């Protein structure tokens, strides 16, 4: 049995997927790994490319776009390992990073999951951790992210100061999230109501509900070329985000869900099937 299962969900991301897999193989982690790509009915030859270039990587063809949560669960259930790494297809993993993540998680018995510092291809920090999403924390985080991206000095210093400190947090990004399989299974894996977006925050909440911790490991860096799915089909990505947002509030903040629904309706952002 492998020490670590690496589950990569891919949807029409052939070039990104090739870069991610290359980074995992040159050089490979010291841990024994079982890498699985769950292909969400891509039409760009992704599955064939993986089979040709990396015969040791298993490909599960979903047959249709299952979404992020359901596809990850499919990959998790198809593997057996102590640890599971959920990894986006648009990431690049520096040498040694996966071993460092595993070492960090194993050295903190109270932790169920750990996530690294995510940076863009230009080195810019991504806010990939935070407090539990709620009406006010979500607003603060969005504005903070916008001001950070605009280069507001005070916000940038504040964000980078917090990004430099390893600690327990409420959630870490599902773009690169390592979890103990026993804890993931105890939490019921990812909630498949979330097709795309917020599933990572919800999953971390489920882990914390078990009395376990979620860690942010500031000293470990992973490159994340975020926003690929939104650029591929921005309207579909936006609708998926709003559906997940509504589902998240209905689950975690039910008193606020009607208010959010009304707000999105007035703004013309409410998905047609919600």
N, C-alpha and C positions, 0 to 999 in steps of 0.2 A: 504494500500500500504506500502511495506517495505521501510525503510530508504535507504537501500543499497542492490543492487544486486551483488552477487559474482559469476563471470563467470570463470569456470575452463575448459580449453580445455585439453583433455587427449588422448594420443595415445600409447597404449601398455605400460602403466605406472602404473599398478595395485598397486604395493607396495608403490611407491611414492605417488600415489593418496590417498591411505589409510592413510598414514602419514599426508598428507596435510589436509584431512578432519578431522582427529582426532585432529589436532592442532586447527582447527576452532571451534571444539565443546567442548574442554576441556581446559579452559572454553570458552563459546561462547562470541561474542562481546555484549556490552550493546545495541548497535544499533539493530533495527529490521532488519533481513536479509532474503534474498531469494537467496539460493545457487543453482546454476545450473551447472551441469557437461555436457559438450558437448563432446561426445565420437566419435572420428574420426575413427570409424570402427576398434576398438581394437580387438585382438584375444586372449586376456589373461584373459577374464572374468571380466574386469573392471566394465562394466555396471551392471552386476549381483551382484557383490560385493557391489557396492554403494547402490543398491536397498535393499539388504539384511541388511546391517549394518547401513545405514543412510536413513531410509524411508522418512525423511523430505527433503532430497535433491532430486531435480528433475534431471532426466537424459534425455538428448536428444541424441538419436543415429543418427548420421549423415548418416550412411549407406556406407560412403566411407571417405577417408581422404581428408577433405576439405582444410587443411592447417590452419595456425594459425589465419589469418585475417578473413577469411570467417566463420570459426567456432566461433570465438569470436562475430562476428556480429550476427550470429544466436542466440547465447545466450543473447546478449544485446536486440535483438528484441523480445525475448520471455519473457522479464521481464519489470517491471514498478517500478521505484524508482527514488529518487532524485539523488543518487550517484550510480556509477558502479565501481566495483573493478575487474580488469583483473588480474588473479592470476594463475601462473604456477602450474602444478601438482607436480613439484619437489621442492616446497617450504614448509617451516615449519613456522607457524605464532605464535610468542610468545603472551602470554596473554596480552591483552590491546592494541596491536599494531594497529589493525584495527580502534579502537575507536580514537586512537591518530592521525592516518592518516586523518580520517574524520574531527576531530577537527581542524587540521592544515589547511585543505582545506577550511573549512567553515570560518576560521578566516582570510582568505585572499580572499576578494571578487574579486580581479583582476585575480585570478588563476583559470584555467580550470581543471588542473590536478596536482597530487602530487605523488612522488615516494619516497620510504624509502631508507635507507642505506642497501644494500644487502651484506651479508657475507656468506662465505661457511660454511660447517659443521665444519671445523677446525677453524672458526673465521676469516679467511683471507678475507680482503676486496675485493669486486668485484667492478670494475669501471662501475657503472650502471647509469651514467649521463654524460653529456658532451656538447660540442659545436656541431652545425649542421655538419653532415658528408659532407666532400668535399675531393678532392684529397689530400690535405696536412693535414687537420685535421685528416682524417682517418689514414694516415700513422703515424702521431705523436702518436695517441691514441694506435695503434697496438704495436708500439715499446715501448711505455710507459708501456702498460700492460705486455709485455714480460719481460721487465727489472724489473718491480715490482714483477712479479712471481718468478724471479730469485733471488730476495732479494737484488737488488742493493740499497744500503743505501740512496743515494741522491734522487733517484726516489721514494723510499718508503716513505721517509719523506715528499716529495712534495705532493704525492698522498694522504697520510693520513691527511696532513694539510688541503688540499682542501675538503677532505671527511668529515671533522669535522664541516664544515660551511654550514648552511642552507641558501639557496638562490634560485633565479630564474635561470634556466638553459635552454638550447635549447631542451633537451630531457631527459627523464628518461626511464629506462628499462620497457618493457612490461611484465617482469616476475612478477611484482607487481606494478600496475599503477591504481590509483584511479582517476576517472574523473567525473565531473558533467554531468549528462545525457543530459541536454540541450545543453552543449557545444559539446559533442560527436556527437549528432544528427546534430548540425549546421555544424560540420566539415565533415559530410557525413559518420561517423563511420570509420572503418579501410579500407584502400585501398586494395581491394581483389586481386590486381595484385601481391601482395607480399605474397607468399605461406608460407614462413618461413624466418625470419631474416629481419631486417631493417624496418619492418612494424611499430615498436614503434617510431622510429625516424621520419618516415614519418607522423605518426598520430600526434605526438607532433608539427611538422611543420605546419600541417593543423590547429591545435588549435591556434598556435601563429599567423597564417595568419588572424585569426579572431580578432586579437588585444588582445588576452588573454595571460596569463602567465602560465608557467610550473614550478613547484617547486620541489626542492630536499630537503627532510626533513631528515637531518643528524642524528637527535636524535631518530629516529624510526628505529628499526632493524628487518629485515626479513631474515631468513636463506634460501639460494638458493643453492641446489645441482646441479649446472649448468652442462651442457654438456651431459645430459641423452640422448637426441635425437641423438646426434652425436655418442655416444657410441653404441646405438641400431643399427644404420645403418650409419656408417661414410661416405660411398660413397654417399648415397642419401642425407645426411645432407649437405655435401660439395657442391653437385650440386645445392641443393636448395639455399644455401647461394650465390653462384655465379649468379644464375638466379635473385635473389632478388637484388643483388648488381648492376647488369646490368639494371634492371628495375628502381632502385633508381636513378642511374646516368642519364638514359634517361629522367626521370621526372624532376629531380632537377638540373642537370648539363649536359644538352644535348650536349654541345660542347665537353665535356670530354668522352661521352659515346663511340664514335668510337675508341678513344685511349684505353680505358679500354678493349673494345672488342678485339682489336688487341693484347694487352698485354696478355690477358687470352688465346687467341688462340696460341700465340707463346710459352707460358708457358705450354700449354696443359691442362689448367684449364677451358676452356670455355665449358659450358654444350652443349650437342649435339643438343638441341632444341633451342639454342640461336644463 
